[in-house]
Amino acid sequence: MEQFFQQLTNGLAVGGIYALIALGYTMVYGVLKLINFAHGDLFTIGAYLGLTLLTSMSLTDRIGPFMGVIILAVMVMILVGIIGIVLERAAYRPLRESPRLSAVVSALGASIFFQNAIMLVYGAKFYYYPQNILPKITLNILGMPIPLMRIILLMTSVIMMIALYLFIQKTKIGTAIRAAAIDQAAARLMGINVNGVIMIVFLIGPALGGAAGVMVGLYYGQVNFTMGWLYGLKAFTAAILGGIGNIPGAMVGGLLLGVIEALGAAYVSFAWKDAIAFCVLIFILIVRPTGLLGERVAEKV
Amino acid sequence: MKDNRAIYGVLLTMVMVIFHLLMTTHGVDFETQLGIFAILGLSLILVEGHSDFFRLGHAAGYGIFILLLATSPMFLNRYWVDVLNNVGLYTLLGLSLNIILGNAGLFNMGHAAFYAVGAYTAAILNTTFDIPVLWLIPVAGVAAGLFAAVVARPIIHLRGDYLLIVTIGFVEIIRIALINNVFGITGGANGIFGIDRPVIFGWKIRRPHEFFYLIWIFVGVTVYLFHRLEGSRFGRALNFLREDEVAAEGSGINTAHYKLMAFVLGATWAGMAGVLYASKMTIISPESFSFWESVLVFMIVILGGSGSIPGTILGAILVVGLPEIFRGFANARMLIFGLAMMIMMIVRTQGLLPPRSRIFSTE
């Protein structure tokens, strides 16, 4: 029972990270119908920028650990968001009217570019986040020791998801994003600046991915320039699991995937941990191709 | 018009000479320069064969390409012949994926899985039962084809991007299964070593120069067969279903059947390429069949021009050869490669050598 609870909380913490990355995929896919393969690498850039800012500015020493990490995360989000906008301008906008595979290859090229840019700047070795940033407190919940870190991670991702959900549902810009996702041409006729919407999507998505990068750095302590691939693939799996293009779907899918993976690694086989996510993916696509919450994605003929 | 072509020809020669002088002053040795010029020359002549810019005629262009390719082992050193061997293997993979991705329009990014099944089938049968490698080419092909039939059947109805992501899932599952030594026969993360070299009539193929002819003759046969296939009933059905699946279905084409057949055929060829790879390397490990391999093959097809056989060959030459040419830049070459991919897609969306549109006679 204790192991189950431990794995459940671990799964939720990792699942929150998957969900944050998945949101970037799902928002871009919703508006552009493009799998942004470079998204995983934007996440890696977030993790590395977080590390650089953390060690160079010693924010946590000056204004306390929690405020320091929050400010750090915000700075990383802004920077990665800007990189996201530049990426869209340079690599995707010229291909808006082209066959979809060209944009996919451009995205793959961007991914290779980012990955190697990180390697050239930082080198190929593993980097480690300082381990004493956040106090290592273990909370006692229902008689079981749960690291505070997991709860912070889960809370952070849930807060960001709720904020994003409210932004999408309640604000004018959010409505514009939803409209552009349903029908770009019609949205344009209604006076919506679709290019502006796409820019906002490419600001928010990578920003969330960058935040996820910082969270992974803080949680696992270790970052490497190739880690974006696997996280990206799993987050994309999460997006499909929830129903791609569907924002609450990405959140549910991410958390669910994290839990399934943690429990699978504990009870089925640790060596097959990475395969579990993909087995879930194949199963869900065979049984319910639109994902768990994906009813809204109707097939257009 | 003719004068213009002459000017371009002179310019091209001058660029080559300047390039040669630059490399010489920077201390690039003669053999490396030969290799670089062979790769560039092969690419240019292939483009000429396809677009007929210098009005030599398509056949002459392709003829010179074949001639240059066939004689290249005579003036290249082992290293560059081996580069061309890799180009040949990737051409085979690219051509086999071209059936699925280019002709049928099915987004398959898990091609390394079929390649792996072929290579491992051959490696296991060869090391445990001592069956000669060349006999295993059809066996491994059939194994990969059957594997494709089994795994593709339930996912064949999926649309574009869903299929893309599911095939990525398959290739990752295969790789993890190989690492975890599934059934105890795949050798785990170390892989399988001690695979035999191919033997033809008692002549053991060992040196890169010998492999060159084995691989490229196989490529030649493949090109011929796939070219014939394009115009056949099967090929036309695939093209129809790529252009408009609903209309194809409405015209009485059994789309699920044809899609599955495209998968099986592509996988069979990838499996056979896997045997050549296994016997060339004599050692295979799961890392040779990662997701990255699939991405490379995918890029070869799209960069070259999806659905085009010369395009796929050019794609393989560039994707395998360019990183070799820029070896001097060491770490930065993959960065340049990624950048080049983005720029290439923006300036030439349809790929470098897109298929020429077919004209059907009305009579």
Chai-1 contact restraints between the chains, C-beta under 6 A:
chainA,res_idxA,chainB,res_idxB,connection_type,confidence,min_distance_angstrom,max_distance_angstrom,comment,restraint_id
A,I35,B,D161,contact,1.0,0.0,6.0,A-B,restraint_1
A,A91,B,M342,contact,1.0,0.0,6.0,A-B,restraint_2
A,P94,B,I346,contact,1.0,0.0,6.0,A-B,restraint_3
A,S98,B,T349,contact,1.0,0.0,6.0,A-B,restraint_4
A,L101,B,I302,contact,1.0,0.0,6.0,A-B,restraint_5
A,S102,B,M345,contact,1.0,0.0,6.0,A-B,restraint_6
A,S102,B,T349,contact,1.0,0.0,6.0,A-B,restraint_7
A,V105,B,I302,contact,1.0,0.0,6.0,A-B,restraint_8
A,V105,B,M345,contact,1.0,0.0,6.0,A-B,restraint_9
A,S106,B,M342,contact,1.0,0.0,6.0,A-B,restraint_10
A,S106,B,M345,contact,1.0,0.0,6.0,A-B,restraint_11
A,L108,B,V295,contact,1.0,0.0,6.0,A-B,restraint_12
A,G109,B,G338,contact,1.0,0.0,6.0,A-B,restraint_13
A,G109,B,M341,contact,1.0,0.0,6.0,A-B,restraint_14
A,G109,B,M342,contact,1.0,0.0,6.0,A-B,restraint_15
A,A110,B,M342,contact,1.0,0.0,6.0,A-B,restraint_16
A,I112,B,M334,contact,1.0,0.0,6.0,A-B,restraint_17
A,I112,B,G338,contact,1.0,0.0,6.0,A-B,restraint_18
A,F113,B,L335,contact,1.0,0.0,6.0,A-B,restraint_19
A,F113,B,G338,contact,1.0,0.0,6.0,A-B,restraint_20
A,F113,B,L339,contact,1.0,0.0,6.0,A-B,restraint_21
A,N116,B,M334,contact,1.0,0.0,6.0,A-B,restraint_22
A,N116,B,L335,contact,1.0,0.0,6.0,A-B,restraint_23
A,A117,B,L335,contact,1.0,0.0,6.0,A-B,restraint_24
A,L120,B,N331,contact,1.0,0.0,6.0,A-B,restraint_25
A,A271,B,N180,contact,1.0,0.0,6.0,A-B,restraint_26
A,D274,B,I176,contact,1.0,0.0,6.0,A-B,restraint_27
A,A275,B,I173,contact,1.0,0.0,6.0,A-B,restraint_28
A,A275,B,I176,contact,1.0,0.0,6.0,A-B,restraint_29
A,F278,B,G169,contact,1.0,0.0,6.0,A-B,restraint_30
A,F278,B,E172,contact,1.0,0.0,6.0,A-B,restraint_31
A,F278,B,I173,contact,1.0,0.0,6.0,A-B,restraint_32
A,L281,B,G169,contact,1.0,0.0,6.0,A-B,restraint_33
A,I282,B,V166,contact,1.0,0.0,6.0,A-B,restraint_34
A,I282,B,G169,contact,1.0,0.0,6.0,A-B,restraint_35
A,L285,B,Y162,contact,1.0,0.0,6.0,A-B,restraint_36
A,L285,B,V166,contact,1.0,0.0,6.0,A-B,restraint_37
A,I286,B,P154,contact,1.0,0.0,6.0,A-B,restraint_38
A,P289,B,Y162,contact,1.0,0.0,6.0,A-B,restraint_39
A,V301,B,V246,contact,1.0,0.0,6.0,A-B,restraint_40
